[in-house]
């Protein structure tokens, strides 16, 4: 069989082969579309501003609030957090303190300092939980409802109940500023607290920078060094309860500053045991209360027993 020349089959039969070398011009597409040329510098600035505003609105997070009271006697505010609902906690202590937050006649309100739930969503920590993530949130909200909207003054997001939660879903604080008509803070936030005409400058966070083996209140002390002009700094997170009162020197004078790190209600966990912290009990646990003077600037940081005794003098 002779080798066929270059050509084409024009049909299905063998004899349809045509020995031709066609000169065929391949079809060329004409493409019409509108390609964006990109934003100009001023347009990028406007777009970035718009997106930042939208993000801030959707995240519902603040860093400043003014809280005002009118009172004929000193007021008391509770500073509490690190409940770690769902973990191994001192239930009786938390129940006692929550009852005081809700019902004590001279308690003006509470600052909730974060990590209200344990919210572990990884093992082995998740295996230690006695409640599911949804059950933890339900318990948290039931406590906040019991305390009451009028006494929930502000909330701080923690790493457990916010950061860990967002890895697999939505922060436990979603929608809470609207529900309780109180600001939700994340990180360092500032509060102008006014009792009648007395103004107190406060800065708080779930976690403040620094730690010390010599002073549990070190993060609060460092807060005063990093931000000037504050009367009270406060945080939680470390599970190392402590408070401090000390003067700071100012130009031709001095004044007294205050700081506190509230305790946890968590007795312990595998993490604390593995890390050498062991189990905490009694005075190491729980919250602080702060009395604010109504006719002159005066602060006093108290544990729960001290609060009950001190505030009874004004009833």
GIPETA-V847746 format. One record per residue. N is the residue number from 0. SS is DSSP state (a for helix, b for strand, c for the rest). PSI is psi in whole degrees, 0 to 359 (* if undefined). D_LAST is the distance of its C-alpha to the last C-alpha in Angstrom with 1 decimal. Layout:
n=N ss=SS psi=PSI d_last=D_LAST
n=N ss=SS psi=PSI d_last=D_LAST
This chain:
n=0 ss=c psi=130 d_last=119.5
n=1 ss=c psi=146 d_last=119.3
n=2 ss=c psi=128 d_last=115.9
n=3 ss=c psi=149 d_last=114.9
n=4 ss=c psi=170 d_last=114.4
n=5 ss=c psi=131 d_last=111.1
n=6 ss=c psi=198 d_last=110.4
n=7 ss=b psi=144 d_last=108.3
n=8 ss=b psi=127 d_last=108.5
n=9 ss=c psi=357 d_last=108.6
n=10 ss=c psi=194 d_last=108.5
n=11 ss=c psi=349 d_last=108.1
n=12 ss=c psi=154 d_last=111.8
n=13 ss=a psi=322 d_last=113.3
n=14 ss=a psi=7 d_last=115.8
n=15 ss=a psi=1 d_last=113.1
n=16 ss=b psi=131 d_last=112.7
n=17 ss=b psi=121 d_last=113.6
n=18 ss=c psi=85 d_last=114.5
n=19 ss=c psi=157 d_last=112.9
n=20 ss=c psi=86 d_last=110.7
n=21 ss=c psi=143 d_last=108.7
n=22 ss=c psi=90 d_last=107.2
n=23 ss=c psi=129 d_last=103.9
n=24 ss=c psi=118 d_last=101.2
n=25 ss=c psi=142 d_last=97.8
n=26 ss=c psi=142 d_last=95.3
n=27 ss=c psi=131 d_last=92.6
n=28 ss=c psi=144 d_last=89.3
n=29 ss=c psi=112 d_last=87.9
n=30 ss=c psi=127 d_last=84.2
n=31 ss=c psi=121 d_last=82.1
n=32 ss=c psi=164 d_last=78.3
n=33 ss=c psi=113 d_last=75.7
n=34 ss=c psi=124 d_last=74.2
n=35 ss=c psi=140 d_last=71.0
n=36 ss=c psi=359 d_last=71.5
n=37 ss=c psi=161 d_last=67.9
n=38 ss=c psi=149 d_last=65.2
n=39 ss=c psi=168 d_last=65.7
n=40 ss=a psi=313 d_last=63.3
n=41 ss=a psi=328 d_last=61.4
n=42 ss=a psi=322 d_last=61.2
n=43 ss=a psi=318 d_last=59.7
n=44 ss=a psi=315 d_last=57.0
n=45 ss=a psi=319 d_last=56.1
n=46 ss=a psi=319 d_last=56.2
n=47 ss=a psi=318 d_last=53.9
n=48 ss=a psi=318 d_last=51.4
n=49 ss=a psi=315 d_last=51.5
n=50 ss=a psi=322 d_last=51.1
n=51 ss=a psi=319 d_last=48.2
n=52 ss=a psi=320 d_last=46.4
n=53 ss=a psi=318 d_last=47.1
n=54 ss=a psi=316 d_last=45.9
n=55 ss=a psi=321 d_last=42.6
n=56 ss=a psi=320 d_last=42.1
n=57 ss=a psi=328 d_last=43.0
n=58 ss=a psi=339 d_last=40.9
n=59 ss=c psi=51 d_last=37.7
n=60 ss=c psi=140 d_last=36.5
n=61 ss=b psi=167 d_last=34.7
n=62 ss=b psi=10 d_last=34.0
n=63 ss=b psi=143 d_last=31.7
n=64 ss=b psi=153 d_last=28.7
n=65 ss=b psi=129 d_last=26.4
n=66 ss=b psi=126 d_last=22.8
n=67 ss=b psi=140 d_last=20.8
n=68 ss=b psi=148 d_last=17.2
n=69 ss=c psi=123 d_last=16.1
n=70 ss=c psi=147 d_last=12.5
n=71 ss=c psi=10 d_last=11.0
n=72 ss=c psi=167 d_last=8.9
n=73 ss=c psi=150 d_last=10.2
n=74 ss=b psi=162 d_last=11.0
n=75 ss=b psi=133 d_last=12.1
n=76 ss=b psi=135 d_last=15.6
n=77 ss=b psi=141 d_last=17.5
n=78 ss=b psi=110 d_last=21.1
n=79 ss=b psi=149 d_last=23.1
n=80 ss=c psi=190 d_last=26.8
n=81 ss=c psi=43 d_last=29.9
n=82 ss=c psi=323 d_last=29.1
n=83 ss=c psi=49 d_last=32.9
n=84 ss=b psi=134 d_last=32.7
n=85 ss=c psi=340 d_last=36.1
n=86 ss=c psi=191 d_last=36.6
n=87 ss=c psi=107 d_last=35.8
n=88 ss=b psi=167 d_last=32.0
n=89 ss=c psi=91 d_last=29.2
n=90 ss=a psi=319 d_last=28.3
n=91 ss=a psi=319 d_last=25.7
n=92 ss=a psi=316 d_last=23.8
n=93 ss=a psi=318 d_last=24.0
n=94 ss=a psi=317 d_last=22.9
n=95 ss=a psi=312 d_last=19.8
n=96 ss=a psi=321 d_last=18.9
n=97 ss=a psi=321 d_last=19.9
n=98 ss=a psi=320 d_last=17.6
n=99 ss=a psi=319 d_last=14.6
n=100 ss=a psi=323 d_last=16.0
n=101 ss=a psi=328 d_last=16.4
n=102 ss=a psi=344 d_last=13.5
n=103 ss=c psi=129 d_last=10.3
n=104 ss=c psi=337 d_last=8.1
n=105 ss=c psi=7 d_last=7.6
n=106 ss=b psi=116 d_last=11.2
n=107 ss=b psi=338 d_last=13.4
n=108 ss=b psi=184 d_last=16.5
n=109 ss=b psi=149 d_last=19.1
n=110 ss=b psi=123 d_last=22.5
n=111 ss=b psi=117 d_last=25.1
n=112 ss=c psi=16 d_last=27.5
n=113 ss=c psi=168 d_last=30.6
n=114 ss=c psi=42 d_last=32.7
n=115 ss=c psi=332 d_last=30.6
n=116 ss=b psi=160 d_last=33.8
n=117 ss=c psi=317 d_last=36.6
n=118 ss=c psi=30 d_last=39.3
n=119 ss=c psi=124 d_last=42.3
n=120 ss=c psi=32 d_last=45.4
n=121 ss=c psi=155 d_last=48.0
n=122 ss=c psi=152 d_last=49.1
n=123 ss=c psi=354 d_last=48.5
n=124 ss=a psi=322 d_last=44.9
n=125 ss=a psi=327 d_last=45.1
n=126 ss=a psi=340 d_last=46.4
n=127 ss=a psi=343 d_last=43.2
n=128 ss=c psi=141 d_last=41.0
n=129 ss=c psi=349 d_last=40.0
n=130 ss=c psi=148 d_last=39.4
n=131 ss=c psi=169 d_last=41.5
n=132 ss=a psi=322 d_last=40.5
n=133 ss=a psi=323 d_last=39.8
n=134 ss=a psi=322 d_last=37.8
n=135 ss=a psi=316 d_last=35.7
n=136 ss=a psi=319 d_last=35.0
n=137 ss=a psi=318 d_last=34.2
n=138 ss=a psi=316 d_last=31.6
n=139 ss=a psi=312 d_last=30.1
n=140 ss=a psi=326 d_last=29.9
n=141 ss=a psi=323 d_last=28.5
n=142 ss=a psi=316 d_last=25.5
n=143 ss=a psi=322 d_last=25.1
n=144 ss=a psi=323 d_last=25.3
n=145 ss=a psi=317 d_last=22.7
n=146 ss=a psi=318 d_last=20.2
n=147 ss=c psi=143 d_last=21.3
n=148 ss=c psi=324 d_last=23.1
n=149 ss=c psi=339 d_last=20.1
n=150 ss=c psi=350 d_last=18.5
n=151 ss=b psi=102 d_last=21.8
n=152 ss=b psi=325 d_last=22.1
n=153 ss=b psi=157 d_last=25.4
n=154 ss=b psi=142 d_last=27.8
n=155 ss=b psi=133 d_last=30.4
n=156 ss=c psi=139 d_last=33.6
n=157 ss=c psi=176 d_last=34.6
n=158 ss=a psi=328 d_last=38.1
n=159 ss=a psi=304 d_last=37.9
n=160 ss=a psi=359 d_last=36.4
n=161 ss=a psi=298 d_last=38.2
n=162 ss=a psi=313 d_last=41.2
n=163 ss=a psi=320 d_last=42.4
n=164 ss=a psi=320 d_last=41.9
n=165 ss=a psi=344 d_last=44.0
n=166 ss=a psi=331 d_last=46.9
n=167 ss=c psi=15 d_last=47.5
n=168 ss=c psi=228 d_last=45.8
n=169 ss=c psi=143 d_last=42.7
n=170 ss=c psi=145 d_last=39.5
n=171 ss=c psi=349 d_last=36.6
n=172 ss=c psi=3 d_last=34.8
n=173 ss=c psi=123 d_last=37.4
n=174 ss=c psi=0 d_last=35.9
n=175 ss=a psi=334 d_last=32.3
n=176 ss=a psi=325 d_last=31.5
n=177 ss=a psi=318 d_last=32.7
n=178 ss=a psi=318 d_last=31.0
n=179 ss=a psi=2 d_last=27.5
n=180 ss=c psi=47 d_last=28.1
n=181 ss=c psi=149 d_last=27.1
n=182 ss=b psi=146 d_last=29.5
n=183 ss=b psi=118 d_last=31.4
n=184 ss=b psi=155 d_last=32.4
n=185 ss=b psi=114 d_last=35.2
n=186 ss=b psi=196 d_last=35.6
n=187 ss=b psi=127 d_last=34.1
n=188 ss=b psi=155 d_last=31.9
n=189 ss=b psi=140 d_last=30.1
n=190 ss=b psi=125 d_last=26.8
n=191 ss=b psi=107 d_last=25.9
n=192 ss=b psi=122 d_last=22.1
n=193 ss=b psi=125 d_last=20.9
n=194 ss=b psi=106 d_last=17.4
n=195 ss=c psi=241 d_last=18.5
n=196 ss=c psi=8 d_last=21.5
n=197 ss=b psi=124 d_last=20.8
n=198 ss=b psi=128 d_last=23.1
n=199 ss=b psi=132 d_last=23.0
n=200 ss=b psi=119 d_last=26.3
n=201 ss=b psi=146 d_last=26.1
n=202 ss=b psi=128 d_last=28.9
n=203 ss=b psi=162 d_last=28.8
n=204 ss=c psi=158 d_last=31.4
n=205 ss=c psi=321 d_last=31.9
n=206 ss=c psi=127 d_last=34.3
n=207 ss=c psi=158 d_last=34.7
n=208 ss=c psi=149 d_last=38.0
n=209 ss=c psi=161 d_last=38.9
n=210 ss=c psi=161 d_last=38.2
n=211 ss=c psi=142 d_last=38.7
n=212 ss=c psi=349 d_last=39.3
n=213 ss=c psi=340 d_last=37.7
n=214 ss=c psi=111 d_last=34.3
n=215 ss=c psi=334 d_last=32.5
n=216 ss=c psi=10 d_last=30.7
n=217 ss=a psi=317 d_last=34.1
n=218 ss=a psi=324 d_last=34.0
n=219 ss=a psi=322 d_last=30.9
n=220 ss=a psi=315 d_last=32.6
n=221 ss=a psi=326 d_last=35.7
n=222 ss=a psi=321 d_last=33.9
n=223 ss=a psi=327 d_last=33.1
n=224 ss=a psi=327 d_last=36.8
n=225 ss=a psi=333 d_last=38.0
n=226 ss=c psi=119 d_last=35.7
n=227 ss=c psi=157 d_last=35.0
n=228 ss=c psi=10 d_last=32.1
n=229 ss=c psi=149 d_last=29.3
n=230 ss=c psi=322 d_last=25.9
n=231 ss=b psi=130 d_last=25.1
n=232 ss=b psi=148 d_last=27.6
n=233 ss=b psi=153 d_last=26.9
n=234 ss=b psi=185 d_last=29.0
n=235 ss=c psi=231 d_last=29.8
n=236 ss=c psi=313 d_last=33.2
n=237 ss=c psi=344 d_last=34.4
n=238 ss=c psi=23 d_last=32.5
n=239 ss=c psi=100 d_last=32.0
n=240 ss=c psi=138 d_last=28.3
n=241 ss=b psi=158 d_last=27.6
n=242 ss=b psi=164 d_last=25.8
n=243 ss=b psi=148 d_last=26.8
n=244 ss=b psi=120 d_last=25.9
n=245 ss=b psi=151 d_last=28.9
n=246 ss=b psi=151 d_last=30.3
n=247 ss=b psi=143 d_last=33.1
n=248 ss=b psi=136 d_last=35.7
n=249 ss=b psi=177 d_last=36.4
n=250 ss=c psi=116 d_last=39.1
n=251 ss=c psi=23 d_last=38.9
n=252 ss=b psi=197 d_last=35.4
n=253 ss=b psi=168 d_last=32.8
n=254 ss=b psi=166 d_last=29.4
n=255 ss=b psi=134 d_last=27.0
n=256 ss=b psi=159 d_last=27.1
n=257 ss=b psi=149 d_last=25.1
n=258 ss=b psi=150 d_last=26.3
n=259 ss=b psi=149 d_last=25.6
n=260 ss=b psi=110 d_last=27.6
n=261 ss=c psi=155 d_last=25.7
n=262 ss=c psi=174 d_last=27.3
n=263 ss=c psi=170 d_last=29.0
n=264 ss=c psi=1 d_last=28.7
n=265 ss=b psi=125 d_last=32.4
n=266 ss=c psi=321 d_last=33.8
n=267 ss=c psi=176 d_last=37.2
n=268 ss=c psi=175 d_last=40.3
n=269 ss=a psi=323 d_last=44.0
n=270 ss=a psi=313 d_last=43.5
n=271 ss=a psi=326 d_last=41.1
n=272 ss=a psi=317 d_last=43.5
n=273 ss=a psi=330 d_last=46.6
n=274 ss=c psi=359 d_last=45.0
n=275 ss=c psi=7 d_last=44.1
n=276 ss=c psi=332 d_last=40.3
n=277 ss=c psi=207 d_last=40.2
n=278 ss=c psi=136 d_last=37.2
n=279 ss=c psi=150 d_last=33.6
n=280 ss=c psi=161 d_last=31.1
n=281 ss=a psi=238 d_last=27.7
n=282 ss=a psi=341 d_last=26.2
n=283 ss=a psi=340 d_last=28.7
n=284 ss=c psi=167 d_last=27.1
n=285 ss=c psi=188 d_last=24.1
n=286 ss=c psi=176 d_last=21.9
n=287 ss=b psi=157 d_last=19.9
n=288 ss=b psi=146 d_last=16.6
n=289 ss=b psi=127 d_last=16.4
n=290 ss=b psi=130 d_last=13.6
n=291 ss=b psi=127 d_last=15.0
n=292 ss=c psi=149 d_last=14.5
n=293 ss=c psi=341 d_last=14.4
n=294 ss=c psi=354 d_last=16.5
n=295 ss=c psi=160 d_last=18.7
n=296 ss=c psi=115 d_last=20.0
n=297 ss=c psi=125 d_last=18.1
n=298 ss=b psi=148 d_last=18.0
n=299 ss=b psi=125 d_last=17.0
n=300 ss=b psi=131 d_last=18.5
n=301 ss=b psi=148 d_last=17.1
n=302 ss=c psi=181 d_last=18.5
n=303 ss=a psi=316 d_last=16.5
n=304 ss=a psi=319 d_last=15.9
n=305 ss=a psi=323 d_last=14.8
n=306 ss=a psi=314 d_last=12.4
n=307 ss=a psi=317 d_last=10.7
n=308 ss=a psi=316 d_last=10.7
n=309 ss=a psi=312 d_last=9.9
n=310 ss=a psi=341 d_last=6.9
n=311 ss=a psi=337 d_last=5.3
n=312 ss=a psi=340 d_last=5.8
n=313 ss=a psi=5 d_last=3.8
n=314 ss=c psi=* d_last=0.0
